[in-house]
Amino acid sequence: IGSTAHASDFCYTTSHDFLSCWTTLYSIDFYEKMGHYARIGGLEVARVGDDGRMAEIKRKIASAKSFGTRARLIEPAEIKEKFPLIE
């Protein structure tokens, strides 16, 4: 359960369906209770000019918020602050 298809230990709560969000949130709660999870966050990014990817991210954020997650869009300056290696 969770988003292990993306990469090991990544649990993104940005999905288009309630069941995927719910199972990911359940997994996070389970991992935290077991003492094997660090909540550090994650970024999903779009390249400049990739309007399709940006629209997809906005749809995922809207869905995730409606399912009760803390997902949000951030500005490029905040991304650079959180992850200085990004161009």
PDB file of N, CA, C and O in Angstrom:
ATOM      1  N   ILE A   1       0.860  -1.174   0.000  1.00  0.00           N
ATOM      2  CA  ILE A   1       0.000   0.000   0.000  1.00  0.00           C
ATOM      3  C   ILE A   1       0.903   1.233   0.000  1.00  0.00           C
ATOM      4  O   ILE A   1       1.950   1.235   0.648  1.00  0.00           O
ATOM      5  N   GLY A   2       0.512   2.257  -0.708  1.00  0.00           N
ATOM      6  CA  GLY A   2       1.310   3.475  -0.785  1.00  0.00           C
ATOM      7  C   GLY A   2       1.750   3.717  -2.212  1.00  0.00           C
ATOM      8  O   GLY A   2       1.272   3.056  -3.134  1.00  0.00           O
ATOM      9  N   SER A   3       2.633   4.633  -2.396  1.00  0.00           N
ATOM     10  CA  SER A   3       3.044   5.047  -3.741  1.00  0.00           C
ATOM     11  C   SER A   3       4.413   4.502  -4.118  1.00  0.00           C
ATOM     12  O   SER A   3       5.218   5.231  -4.698  1.00  0.00           O
ATOM     13  N   THR A   4       4.695   3.262  -3.812  1.00  0.00           N
ATOM     14  CA  THR A   4       6.023   2.723  -4.072  1.00  0.00           C
ATOM     15  C   THR A   4       6.331   2.575  -5.554  1.00  0.00           C
ATOM     16  O   THR A   4       7.479   2.306  -5.908  1.00  0.00           O
ATOM     17  N   ALA A   5       5.349   2.739  -6.429  1.00  0.00           N
ATOM     18  CA  ALA A   5       5.625   2.684  -7.861  1.00  0.00           C
ATOM     19  C   ALA A   5       6.476   3.875  -8.296  1.00  0.00           C
ATOM     20  O   ALA A   5       7.186   3.789  -9.297  1.00  0.00           O
ATOM     21  N   HIS A   6       6.413   4.981  -7.559  1.00  0.00           N
ATOM     22  CA  HIS A   6       7.200   6.169  -7.901  1.00  0.00           C
ATOM     23  C   HIS A   6       8.665   5.951  -7.534  1.00  0.00           C
ATOM     24  O   HIS A   6       9.544   6.091  -8.384  1.00  0.00           O
ATOM     25  N   ALA A   7       8.924   5.620  -6.315  1.00  0.00           N
ATOM     26  CA  ALA A   7      10.273   5.365  -5.820  1.00  0.00           C
ATOM     27  C   ALA A   7      10.142   4.850  -4.391  1.00  0.00           C
ATOM     28  O   ALA A   7       9.141   5.091  -3.716  1.00  0.00           O
ATOM     29  N   SER A   8      11.140   4.159  -3.960  1.00  0.00           N
ATOM     30  CA  SER A   8      11.110   3.593  -2.625  1.00  0.00           C
ATOM     31  C   SER A   8      10.898   4.670  -1.568  1.00  0.00           C
ATOM     32  O   SER A   8      11.573   5.700  -1.576  1.00  0.00           O
ATOM     33  N   ASP A   9       9.980   4.432  -0.682  1.00  0.00           N
ATOM     34  CA  ASP A   9       9.692   5.282   0.479  1.00  0.00           C
ATOM     35  C   ASP A   9       8.983   6.592   0.155  1.00  0.00           C
ATOM     36  O   ASP A   9       8.800   7.409   1.057  1.00  0.00           O
ATOM     37  N   PHE A  10       8.581   6.829  -1.081  1.00  0.00           N
ATOM     38  CA  PHE A  10       7.825   8.044  -1.392  1.00  0.00           C
ATOM     39  C   PHE A  10       6.344   7.743  -1.241  1.00  0.00           C
ATOM     40  O   PHE A  10       5.843   6.777  -1.815  1.00  0.00           O
ATOM     41  N   CYS A  11       5.656   8.551  -0.485  1.00  0.00           N
ATOM     42  CA  CYS A  11       4.216   8.386  -0.293  1.00  0.00           C
ATOM     43  C   CYS A  11       3.537   9.700  -0.639  1.00  0.00           C
ATOM     44  O   CYS A  11       3.334  10.546   0.231  1.00  0.00           O
ATOM     45  N   TYR A  12       3.187   9.871  -1.904  1.00  0.00           N
ATOM     46  CA  TYR A  12       2.511  11.091  -2.345  1.00  0.00           C
ATOM     47  C   TYR A  12       1.012  10.959  -2.128  1.00  0.00           C
ATOM     48  O   TYR A  12       0.405   9.951  -2.492  1.00  0.00           O
ATOM     49  N   THR A  13       0.433  11.971  -1.541  1.00  0.00           N
ATOM     50  CA  THR A  13      -1.012  11.971  -1.297  1.00  0.00           C
ATOM     51  C   THR A  13      -1.742  12.789  -2.351  1.00  0.00           C
ATOM     52  O   THR A  13      -2.851  13.268  -2.113  1.00  0.00           O
ATOM     53  N   THR A  14      -1.129  12.949  -3.503  1.00  0.00           N
ATOM     54  CA  THR A  14      -1.760  13.675  -4.605  1.00  0.00           C
ATOM     55  C   THR A  14      -2.190  12.674  -5.662  1.00  0.00           C
ATOM     56  O   THR A  14      -1.406  12.298  -6.534  1.00  0.00           O
ATOM     57  N   SER A  15      -3.415  12.258  -5.579  1.00  0.00           N
ATOM     58  CA  SER A  15      -3.959  11.309  -6.542  1.00  0.00           C
ATOM     59  C   SER A  15      -5.355  11.767  -6.934  1.00  0.00           C
ATOM     60  O   SER A  15      -5.974  12.569  -6.233  1.00  0.00           O
ATOM     61  N   HIS A  16      -5.846  11.257  -8.051  1.00  0.00           N
ATOM     62  CA  HIS A  16      -7.160  11.679  -8.534  1.00  0.00           C
ATOM     63  C   HIS A  16      -8.317  10.931  -7.896  1.00  0.00           C
ATOM     64  O   HIS A  16      -9.472  11.321  -8.061  1.00  0.00           O
ATOM     65  N   ASP A  17      -8.022   9.866  -7.171  1.00  0.00           N
ATOM     66  CA  ASP A  17      -9.139   9.122  -6.596  1.00  0.00           C
ATOM     67  C   ASP A  17      -8.978   8.988  -5.084  1.00  0.00           C
ATOM     68  O   ASP A  17      -7.869   8.918  -4.554  1.00  0.00           O
ATOM     69  N   PHE A  18     -10.122   8.956  -4.415  1.00  0.00           N
ATOM     70  CA  PHE A  18     -10.148   8.917  -2.960  1.00  0.00           C
ATOM     71  C   PHE A  18      -9.447   7.675  -2.417  1.00  0.00           C
ATOM     72  O   PHE A  18      -8.710   7.768  -1.435  1.00  0.00           O
ATOM     73  N   LEU A  19      -9.664   6.516  -3.036  1.00  0.00           N
ATOM     74  CA  LEU A  19      -9.081   5.278  -2.515  1.00  0.00           C
ATOM     75  C   LEU A  19      -7.556   5.327  -2.504  1.00  0.00           C
ATOM     76  O   LEU A  19      -6.933   4.890  -1.536  1.00  0.00           O
ATOM     77  N   SER A  20      -6.951   5.851  -3.562  1.00  0.00           N
ATOM     78  CA  SER A  20      -5.483   5.959  -3.592  1.00  0.00           C
ATOM     79  C   SER A  20      -4.979   6.896  -2.505  1.00  0.00           C
ATOM     80  O   SER A  20      -3.995   6.593  -1.829  1.00  0.00           O
ATOM     81  N   CYS A  21      -5.648   8.037  -2.333  1.00  0.00           N
ATOM     82  CA  CYS A  21      -5.250   8.965  -1.262  1.00  0.00           C
ATOM     83  C   CYS A  21      -5.437   8.319   0.103  1.00  0.00           C
ATOM     84  O   CYS A  21      -4.565   8.415   0.966  1.00  0.00           O
ATOM     85  N   TRP A  22      -6.572   7.663   0.297  1.00  0.00           N
ATOM     86  CA  TRP A  22      -6.858   7.038   1.584  1.00  0.00           C
ATOM     87  C   TRP A  22      -5.830   5.966   1.911  1.00  0.00           C
ATOM     88  O   TRP A  22      -5.332   5.921   3.036  1.00  0.00           O
ATOM     89  N   THR A  23      -5.495   5.091   0.945  1.00  0.00           N
ATOM     90  CA  THR A  23      -4.530   4.029   1.234  1.00  0.00           C
ATOM     91  C   THR A  23      -3.135   4.593   1.496  1.00  0.00           C
ATOM     92  O   THR A  23      -2.395   4.056   2.320  1.00  0.00           O
ATOM     93  N   THR A  24      -2.776   5.663   0.804  1.00  0.00           N
ATOM     94  CA  THR A  24      -1.475   6.289   1.054  1.00  0.00           C
ATOM     95  C   THR A  24      -1.444   6.906   2.446  1.00  0.00           C
ATOM     96  O   THR A  24      -0.468   6.735   3.176  1.00  0.00           O
ATOM     97  N   LEU A  25      -2.513   7.630   2.827  1.00  0.00           N
ATOM     98  CA  LEU A  25      -2.581   8.209   4.174  1.00  0.00           C
ATOM     99  C   LEU A  25      -2.581   7.112   5.240  1.00  0.00           C
ATOM    100  O   LEU A  25      -1.951   7.266   6.287  1.00  0.00           O
ATOM    101  N   TYR A  26      -3.277   6.015   4.982  1.00  0.00           N
ATOM    102  CA  TYR A  26      -3.279   4.878   5.898  1.00  0.00           C
ATOM    103  C   TYR A  26      -1.861   4.319   6.053  1.00  0.00           C
ATOM    104  O   TYR A  26      -1.421   4.021   7.164  1.00  0.00           O
ATOM    105  N   SER A  27      -1.155   4.183   4.934  1.00  0.00           N
ATOM    106  CA  SER A  27       0.217   3.674   4.962  1.00  0.00           C
ATOM    107  C   SER A  27       1.129   4.589   5.764  1.00  0.00           C
ATOM    108  O   SER A  27       1.922   4.122   6.582  1.00  0.00           O
ATOM    109  N   ILE A  28       1.015   5.896   5.529  1.00  0.00           N
ATOM    110  CA  ILE A  28       1.834   6.856   6.268  1.00  0.00           C
ATOM    111  C   ILE A  28       1.583   6.720   7.762  1.00  0.00           C
ATOM    112  O   ILE A  28       2.526   6.679   8.552  1.00  0.00           O
ATOM    113  N   ASP A  29       0.312   6.651   8.151  1.00  0.00           N
ATOM    114  CA  ASP A  29      -0.037   6.500   9.564  1.00  0.00           C
ATOM    115  C   ASP A  29       0.546   5.200  10.122  1.00  0.00           C
ATOM    116  O   ASP A  29       1.085   5.189  11.229  1.00  0.00           O
ATOM    117  N   PHE A  30       0.441   4.115   9.370  1.00  0.00           N
ATOM    118  CA  PHE A  30       0.981   2.824   9.796  1.00  0.00           C
ATOM    119  C   PHE A  30       2.496   2.891   9.970  1.00  0.00           C
ATOM    120  O   PHE A  30       3.028   2.450  10.988  1.00  0.00           O
ATOM    121  N   TYR A  31       3.192   3.447   8.971  1.00  0.00           N
ATOM    122  CA  TYR A  31       4.651   3.552   9.044  1.00  0.00           C
ATOM    123  C   TYR A  31       5.088   4.413  10.229  1.00  0.00           C
ATOM    124  O   TYR A  31       6.063   4.093  10.909  1.00  0.00           O
ATOM    125  N   GLU A  32       4.358   5.512  10.473  1.00  0.00           N
ATOM    126  CA  GLU A  32       4.695   6.368  11.621  1.00  0.00           C
ATOM    127  C   GLU A  32       4.517   5.604  12.929  1.00  0.00           C
ATOM    128  O   GLU A  32       5.364   5.699  13.818  1.00  0.00           O
ATOM    129  N   LYS A  33       3.432   4.853  13.057  1.00  0.00           N
ATOM    130  CA  LYS A  33       3.188   4.073  14.277  1.00  0.00           C
ATOM    131  C   LYS A  33       4.261   3.009  14.484  1.00  0.00           C
ATOM    132  O   LYS A  33       4.595   2.682  15.623  1.00  0.00           O
ATOM    133  N   MET A  34       4.800   2.469  13.403  1.00  0.00           N
ATOM    134  CA  MET A  34       5.852   1.458  13.485  1.00  0.00           C
ATOM    135  C   MET A  34       7.226   2.084  13.732  1.00  0.00           C
ATOM    136  O   MET A  34       8.195   1.376  14.007  1.00  0.00           O
ATOM    137  N   GLY A  35       7.304   3.416  13.630  1.00  0.00           N
ATOM    138  CA  GLY A  35       8.566   4.100  13.863  1.00  0.00           C
ATOM    139  C   GLY A  35       9.511   4.069  12.679  1.00  0.00           C
ATOM    140  O   GLY A  35      10.716   4.263  12.840  1.00  0.00           O
ATOM    141  N   HIS A  36       8.976   3.827  11.486  1.00  0.00           N
ATOM    142  CA  HIS A  36       9.829   3.695  10.307  1.00  0.00           C
ATOM    143  C   HIS A  36       9.484   4.702   9.216  1.00  0.00           C
ATOM    144  O   HIS A  36       9.584   4.386   8.031  1.00  0.00           O
ATOM    145  N   TYR A  37       9.088   5.883   9.593  1.00  0.00           N
ATOM    146  CA  TYR A  37       8.688   6.858   8.580  1.00  0.00           C
ATOM    147  C   TYR A  37       9.089   8.254   9.032  1.00  0.00           C
ATOM    148  O   TYR A  37       8.846   8.639  10.176  1.00  0.00           O
ATOM    149  N   ALA A  38       9.695   8.999   8.139  1.00  0.00           N
ATOM    150  CA  ALA A  38      10.038  10.398   8.406  1.00  0.00           C
ATOM    151  C   ALA A  38       9.243  11.252   7.425  1.00  0.00           C
ATOM    152  O   ALA A  38       9.377  11.097   6.211  1.00  0.00           O
ATOM    153  N   ARG A  39       8.432  12.134   7.940  1.00  0.00           N
ATOM    154  CA  ARG A  39       7.597  13.007   7.109  1.00  0.00           C
ATOM    155  C   ARG A  39       8.448  14.195   6.666  1.00  0.00           C
ATOM    156  O   ARG A  39       8.613  15.163   7.408  1.00  0.00           O
ATOM    157  N   ILE A  40       8.990  14.110   5.441  1.00  0.00           N
ATOM    158  CA  ILE A  40       9.876  15.168   4.955  1.00  0.00           C
ATOM    159  C   ILE A  40       9.297  15.945   3.783  1.00  0.00           C
ATOM    160  O   ILE A  40       9.847  16.975   3.391  1.00  0.00           O
ATOM    161  N   GLY A  41       8.200  15.467   3.223  1.00  0.00           N
ATOM    162  CA  GLY A  41       7.576  16.164   2.098  1.00  0.00           C
ATOM    163  C   GLY A  41       8.155  15.728   0.770  1.00  0.00           C
ATOM    164  O   GLY A  41       9.045  14.880   0.704  1.00  0.00           O
ATOM    165  N   GLY A  42       7.637  16.318  -0.273  1.00  0.00           N
ATOM    166  CA  GLY A  42       8.093  15.989  -1.615  1.00  0.00           C
ATOM    167  C   GLY A  42       7.621  17.038  -2.596  1.00  0.00           C
ATOM    168  O   GLY A  42       6.713  17.815  -2.302  1.00  0.00           O
ATOM    169  N   LEU A  43       8.238  17.057  -3.755  1.00  0.00           N
ATOM    170  CA  LEU A  43       7.883  18.023  -4.795  1.00  0.00           C
ATOM    171  C   LEU A  43       7.524  17.284  -6.075  1.00  0.00           C
ATOM    172  O   LEU A  43       8.201  16.334  -6.467  1.00  0.00           O
ATOM    173  N   GLU A  44       6.462  17.726  -6.714  1.00  0.00           N
ATOM    174  CA  GLU A  44       6.154  17.312  -8.076  1.00  0.00           C
ATOM    175  C   GLU A  44       6.299  18.577  -8.903  1.00  0.00           C
ATOM    176  O   GLU A  44       5.681  19.594  -8.587  1.00  0.00           O
ATOM    177  N   VAL A  45       7.098  18.532  -9.946  1.00  0.00           N
ATOM    178  CA  VAL A  45       7.421  19.747 -10.698  1.00  0.00           C
ATOM    179  C   VAL A  45       7.018  19.626 -12.165  1.00  0.00           C
ATOM    180  O   VAL A  45       6.835  18.533 -12.700  1.00  0.00           O
ATOM    181  N   ALA A  46       6.888  20.803 -12.796  1.00  0.00           N
ATOM    182  CA  ALA A  46       6.644  20.899 -14.238  1.00  0.00           C
ATOM    183  C   ALA A  46       7.696  21.832 -14.814  1.00  0.00           C
ATOM    184  O   ALA A  46       8.094  22.805 -14.174  1.00  0.00           O
ATOM    185  N   ARG A  47       8.138  21.533 -16.013  1.00  0.00           N
ATOM    186  CA  ARG A  47       9.094  22.413 -16.689  1.00  0.00           C
ATOM    187  C   ARG A  47       8.378  23.649 -17.210  1.00  0.00           C
ATOM    188  O   ARG A  47       7.182  23.614 -17.502  1.00  0.00           O
ATOM    189  N   VAL A  48       9.118  24.731 -17.321  1.00  0.00           N
ATOM    190  CA  VAL A  48       8.571  25.964 -17.885  1.00  0.00           C
ATOM    191  C   VAL A  48       8.035  25.656 -19.279  1.00  0.00           C
ATOM    192  O   VAL A  48       8.725  25.055 -20.103  1.00  0.00           O
ATOM    193  N   GLY A  49       6.810  26.070 -19.530  1.00  0.00           N
ATOM    194  CA  GLY A  49       6.196  25.858 -20.832  1.00  0.00           C
ATOM    195  C   GLY A  49       5.449  24.541 -20.986  1.00  0.00           C
ATOM    196  O   GLY A  49       4.788  24.327 -22.002  1.00  0.00           O
ATOM    197  N   ASP A  50       5.541  23.656 -20.000  1.00  0.00           N
ATOM    198  CA  ASP A  50       4.826  22.378 -20.067  1.00  0.00           C
ATOM    199  C   ASP A  50       3.445  22.553 -19.440  1.00  0.00           C
ATOM    200  O   ASP A  50       3.196  22.142 -18.307  1.00  0.00           O
ATOM    201  N   ASP A  51       2.566  23.170 -20.208  1.00  0.00           N
ATOM    202  CA  ASP A  51       1.234  23.494 -19.696  1.00  0.00           C
ATOM    203  C   ASP A  51       0.422  22.244 -19.352  1.00  0.00           C
ATOM    204  O   ASP A  51      -0.371  22.263 -18.411  1.00  0.00           O
ATOM    205  N   GLY A  52       0.612  21.177 -20.096  1.00  0.00           N
ATOM    206  CA  GLY A  52      -0.101  19.937 -19.809  1.00  0.00           C
ATOM    207  C   GLY A  52       0.267  19.368 -18.452  1.00  0.00           C
ATOM    208  O   GLY A  52      -0.604  18.955 -17.687  1.00  0.00           O
ATOM    209  N   ARG A  53       1.569  19.348 -18.151  1.00  0.00           N
ATOM    210  CA  ARG A  53       2.029  18.842 -16.848  1.00  0.00           C
ATOM    211  C   ARG A  53       1.543  19.748 -15.726  1.00  0.00           C
ATOM    212  O   ARG A  53       1.135  19.264 -14.670  1.00  0.00           O
ATOM    213  N   MET A  54       1.582  21.057 -15.944  1.00  0.00           N
ATOM    214  CA  MET A  54       1.126  21.986 -14.909  1.00  0.00           C
ATOM    215  C   MET A  54      -0.364  21.806 -14.642  1.00  0.00           C
ATOM    216  O   MET A  54      -0.798  21.842 -13.491  1.00  0.00           O
ATOM    217  N   ALA A  55      -1.144  21.613 -15.695  1.00  0.00           N
ATOM    218  CA  ALA A  55      -2.580  21.372 -15.521  1.00  0.00           C
ATOM    219  C   ALA A  55      -2.816  20.085 -14.736  1.00  0.00           C
ATOM    220  O   ALA A  55      -3.700  20.026 -13.882  1.00  0.00           O
ATOM    221  N   GLU A  56      -2.018  19.051 -15.028  1.00  0.00           N
ATOM    222  CA  GLU A  56      -2.118  17.787 -14.300  1.00  0.00           C
ATOM    223  C   GLU A  56      -1.816  17.983 -12.815  1.00  0.00           C
ATOM    224  O   GLU A  56      -2.534  17.460 -11.963  1.00  0.00           O
ATOM    225  N   ILE A  57      -0.770  18.724 -12.504  1.00  0.00           N
ATOM    226  CA  ILE A  57      -0.423  18.987 -11.104  1.00  0.00           C
ATOM    227  C   ILE A  57      -1.553  19.743 -10.416  1.00  0.00           C
ATOM    228  O   ILE A  57      -1.914  19.414  -9.286  1.00  0.00           O
ATOM    229  N   LYS A  58      -2.114  20.744 -11.077  1.00  0.00           N
ATOM    230  CA  LYS A  58      -3.221  21.512 -10.482  1.00  0.00           C
ATOM    231  C   LYS A  58      -4.432  20.621 -10.224  1.00  0.00           C
ATOM    232  O   LYS A  58      -5.089  20.757  -9.191  1.00  0.00           O
ATOM    233  N   ARG A  59      -4.736  19.712 -11.151  1.00  0.00           N
ATOM    234  CA  ARG A  59      -5.857  18.782 -10.941  1.00  0.00           C
ATOM    235  C   ARG A  59      -5.572  17.859  -9.759  1.00  0.00           C
ATOM    236  O   ARG A  59      -6.457  17.599  -8.944  1.00  0.00           O
ATOM    237  N   LYS A  60      -4.335  17.364  -9.665  1.00  0.00           N
ATOM    238  CA  LYS A  60      -3.979  16.482  -8.555  1.00  0.00           C
ATOM    239  C   LYS A  60      -4.067  17.203  -7.215  1.00  0.00           C
ATOM    240  O   LYS A  60      -4.522  16.628  -6.226  1.00  0.00           O
ATOM    241  N   ILE A  61      -3.633  18.460  -7.183  1.00  0.00           N
ATOM    242  CA  ILE A  61      -3.714  19.243  -5.946  1.00  0.00           C
ATOM    243  C   ILE A  61      -5.171  19.450  -5.547  1.00  0.00           C
ATOM    244  O   ILE A  61      -5.523  19.296  -4.377  1.00  0.00           O
ATOM    245  N   ALA A  62      -6.017  19.799  -6.510  1.00  0.00           N
ATOM    246  CA  ALA A  62      -7.439  20.009  -6.221  1.00  0.00           C
ATOM    247  C   ALA A  62      -8.074  18.730  -5.676  1.00  0.00           C
ATOM    248  O   ALA A  62      -8.824  18.777  -4.701  1.00  0.00           O
ATOM    249  N   SER A  63      -7.778  17.595  -6.296  1.00  0.00           N
ATOM    250  CA  SER A  63      -8.310  16.317  -5.811  1.00  0.00           C
ATOM    251  C   SER A  63      -7.794  16.020  -4.412  1.00  0.00           C
ATOM    252  O   SER A  63      -8.566  15.670  -3.520  1.00  0.00           O
ATOM    253  N   ALA A  64      -6.499  16.159  -4.224  1.00  0.00           N
ATOM    254  CA  ALA A  64      -5.891  15.852  -2.925  1.00  0.00           C
ATOM    255  C   ALA A  64      -6.485  16.710  -1.815  1.00  0.00           C
ATOM    256  O   ALA A  64      -6.766  16.208  -0.727  1.00  0.00           O
ATOM    257  N   LYS A  65      -6.677  17.996  -2.080  1.00  0.00           N
ATOM    258  CA  LYS A  65      -7.280  18.875  -1.072  1.00  0.00           C
ATOM    259  C   LYS A  65      -8.699  18.434  -0.740  1.00  0.00           C
ATOM    260  O   LYS A  65      -9.106  18.464   0.422  1.00  0.00           O
ATOM    261  N   SER A  66      -9.455  18.024  -1.760  1.00  0.00           N
ATOM    262  CA  SER A  66     -10.832  17.601  -1.508  1.00  0.00           C
ATOM    263  C   SER A  66     -10.881  16.320  -0.680  1.00  0.00           C
ATOM    264  O   SER A  66     -11.898  16.032  -0.048  1.00  0.00           O
ATOM    265  N   PHE A  67      -9.790  15.545  -0.676  1.00  0.00           N
ATOM    266  CA  PHE A  67      -9.713  14.323   0.117  1.00  0.00           C
ATOM    267  C   PHE A  67      -9.066  14.555   1.482  1.00  0.00           C
ATOM    268  O   PHE A  67      -8.833  13.602   2.226  1.00  0.00           O
ATOM    269  N   GLY A  68      -8.772  15.820   1.818  1.00  0.00           N
ATOM    270  CA  GLY A  68      -8.285  16.149   3.151  1.00  0.00           C
ATOM    271  C   GLY A  68      -6.783  16.115   3.343  1.00  0.00           C
ATOM    272  O   GLY A  68      -6.320  16.028   4.481  1.00  0.00           O
ATOM    273  N   THR A  69      -6.002  16.180   2.273  1.00  0.00           N
ATOM    274  CA  THR A  69      -4.549  16.180   2.437  1.00  0.00           C
ATOM    275  C   THR A  69      -4.027  17.610   2.595  1.00  0.00           C
ATOM    276  O   THR A  69      -4.779  18.576   2.463  1.00  0.00           O
ATOM    277  N   ARG A  70      -2.747  17.727   2.875  1.00  0.00           N
ATOM    278  CA  ARG A  70      -2.117  19.043   3.046  1.00  0.00           C
ATOM    279  C   ARG A  70      -1.386  19.498   1.790  1.00  0.00           C
ATOM    280  O   ARG A  70      -0.558  20.406   1.867  1.00  0.00           O
ATOM    281  N   ALA A  71      -1.659  18.909   0.660  1.00  0.00           N
ATOM    282  CA  ALA A  71      -0.979  19.257  -0.595  1.00  0.00           C
ATOM    283  C   ALA A  71      -1.274  20.705  -0.976  1.00  0.00           C
ATOM    284  O   ALA A  71      -2.365  21.219  -0.728  1.00  0.00           O
ATOM    285  N   ARG A  72      -0.274  21.352  -1.588  1.00  0.00           N
ATOM    286  CA  ARG A  72      -0.461  22.739  -2.014  1.00  0.00           C
ATOM    287  C   ARG A  72       0.517  23.067  -3.125  1.00  0.00           C
ATOM    288  O   ARG A  72       1.556  22.422  -3.269  1.00  0.00           O
ATOM    289  N   LEU A  73       0.172  24.081  -3.910  1.00  0.00           N
ATOM    290  CA  LEU A  73       1.082  24.599  -4.927  1.00  0.00           C
ATOM    291  C   LEU A  73       2.014  25.610  -4.283  1.00  0.00           C
ATOM    292  O   LEU A  73       1.600  26.373  -3.410  1.00  0.00           O
ATOM    293  N   ILE A  74       3.266  25.621  -4.707  1.00  0.00           N
ATOM    294  CA  ILE A  74       4.196  26.635  -4.219  1.00  0.00           C
ATOM    295  C   ILE A  74       4.837  27.332  -5.412  1.00  0.00           C
ATOM    296  O   ILE A  74       4.884  26.794  -6.518  1.00  0.00           O
ATOM    297  N   GLU A  75       5.323  28.525  -5.164  1.00  0.00           N
ATOM    298  CA  GLU A  75       5.930  29.346  -6.208  1.00  0.00           C
ATOM    299  C   GLU A  75       7.369  28.884  -6.483  1.00  0.00           C
ATOM    300  O   GLU A  75       7.990  28.247  -5.632  1.00  0.00           O
ATOM    301  N   PRO A  76       7.896  29.204  -7.666  1.00  0.00           N
ATOM    302  CA  PRO A  76       9.270  28.809  -8.000  1.00  0.00           C
ATOM    303  C   PRO A  76      10.308  29.242  -6.960  1.00  0.00           C
ATOM    304  O   PRO A  76      11.247  28.495  -6.685  1.00  0.00           O
ATOM    305  N   ALA A  77      10.155  30.424  -6.385  1.00  0.00           N
ATOM    306  CA  ALA A  77      11.127  30.888  -5.386  1.00  0.00           C
ATOM    307  C   ALA A  77      11.136  29.978  -4.158  1.00  0.00           C
ATOM    308  O   ALA A  77      12.196  29.707  -3.595  1.00  0.00           O
ATOM    309  N   GLU A  78       9.958  29.507  -3.742  1.00  0.00           N
ATOM    310  CA  GLU A  78       9.889  28.623  -2.583  1.00  0.00           C
ATOM    311  C   GLU A  78      10.467  27.244  -2.917  1.00  0.00           C
ATOM    312  O   GLU A  78      11.083  26.605  -2.064  1.00  0.00           O
ATOM    313  N   ILE A  79      10.268  26.791  -4.151  1.00  0.00           N
ATOM    314  CA  ILE A  79      10.877  25.527  -4.571  1.00  0.00           C
ATOM    315  C   ILE A  79      12.396  25.643  -4.487  1.00  0.00           C
ATOM    316  O   ILE A  79      13.062  24.757  -3.953  1.00  0.00           O
ATOM    317  N   LYS A  80      12.936  26.730  -5.011  1.00  0.00           N
ATOM    318  CA  LYS A  80      14.389  26.958  -4.993  1.00  0.00           C
ATOM    319  C   LYS A  80      14.908  27.008  -3.556  1.00  0.00           C
ATOM    320  O   LYS A  80      16.002  26.522  -3.269  1.00  0.00           O
ATOM    321  N   GLU A  81      14.122  27.593  -2.658  1.00  0.00           N
ATOM    322  CA  GLU A  81      14.507  27.666  -1.243  1.00  0.00           C
ATOM    323  C   GLU A  81      14.545  26.267  -0.621  1.00  0.00           C
ATOM    324  O   GLU A  81      15.453  25.951   0.148  1.00  0.00           O
ATOM    325  N   LYS A  82      13.566  25.438  -0.952  1.00  0.00           N
ATOM    326  CA  LYS A  82      13.483  24.100  -0.375  1.00  0.00           C
ATOM    327  C   LYS A  82      14.452  23.115  -1.027  1.00  0.00           C
ATOM    328  O   LYS A  82      14.927  22.179  -0.383  1.00  0.00           O
ATOM    329  N   PHE A  83      14.739  23.336  -2.312  1.00  0.00           N
ATOM    330  CA  PHE A  83      15.616  22.432  -3.060  1.00  0.00           C
ATOM    331  C   PHE A  83      16.530  23.258  -3.958  1.00  0.00           C
ATOM    332  O   PHE A  83      16.243  23.428  -5.143  1.00  0.00           O
ATOM    333  N   PRO A  84      17.637  23.778  -3.402  1.00  0.00           N
ATOM    334  CA  PRO A  84      18.512  24.712  -4.124  1.00  0.00           C
ATOM    335  C   PRO A  84      19.121  24.170  -5.421  1.00  0.00           C
ATOM    336  O   PRO A  84      19.534  24.963  -6.267  1.00  0.00           O
ATOM    337  N   LEU A  85      19.188  22.865  -5.603  1.00  0.00           N
ATOM    338  CA  LEU A  85      19.812  22.310  -6.802  1.00  0.00           C
ATOM    339  C   LEU A  85      18.926  22.383  -8.041  1.00  0.00           C
ATOM    340  O   LEU A  85      19.389  22.124  -9.152  1.00  0.00           O
ATOM    341  N   ILE A  86      17.666  22.732  -7.858  1.00  0.00           N
ATOM    342  CA  ILE A  86      16.748  22.756  -9.001  1.00  0.00           C
ATOM    343  C   ILE A  86      17.007  23.968  -9.881  1.00  0.00           C
ATOM    344  O   ILE A  86      17.320  25.050  -9.386  1.00  0.00           O
ATOM    345  N   GLU A  87      16.878  23.782 -11.170  1.00  0.00           N
ATOM    346  CA  GLU A  87      17.079  24.879 -12.139  1.00  0.00           C
ATOM    347  C   GLU A  87      15.745  25.444 -12.560  1.00  0.00           C
ATOM    348  O   GLU A  87      15.695  26.371 -13.367  1.00  0.00           O
TER     349      GLU A  87
END
